[in-house]
Amino acid sequence: MILGVSGWLGEKMGIQESHVRIGFVVAFFLFGTGVALYIILWIVKVLSK
């Protein structure tokens, strides 16, 4: 979306970026963790470079 986490994670896992985005939205609405998970993964992405 904004920080490139969906594309990065999709590439690492070998799945489509859109599926990762859908997963974040579902996690947000069902569990309330989508935004927090996105931020944590962005930090991991930045630190792994």
N, C-alpha and C positions, 0 to 999 in steps of 0.2 A: 504494500500500500504506500506508505510514506517513506519508510526507512529501508525497504527492500528485504525485509525478513521473509516474506512469503516466497519470493523467488529463490532466495538463498536456501531456505529450508527445503523447498520442493526439489531443488537441484541436489542437495545432500541426500534426500530420501528417495529420489528417483520417481517422484510423482509430480503431477501438474500443479502449477502455482495456484490456479483457481480452486483446487481441492483444499489446499492449505488455507486459503482465505476463508472458504466455507467452514472449515474446522475452527478457525478463530472466532467467526461469528456465532457458531453453535455453542462454543465454549463460553462465550460472553453471555449469551442469553440463557443458557441452561445452568451454568455453574458460576457465572460472574468472574471468571478468571481469564477471559480472552485478552483483555488489555494488559493485565499484569504479565501474562505469559509472553505476549508480544514484546514487551519492554525487556524482560529477562533474556529472551532470545536475541534481541537487538544487541544487548550488552555482550552476550556470548559471541555474536557475529563480529563485533568490533574488536574484541580481545583476541579472536582467533586469527586475525590478519597478520 
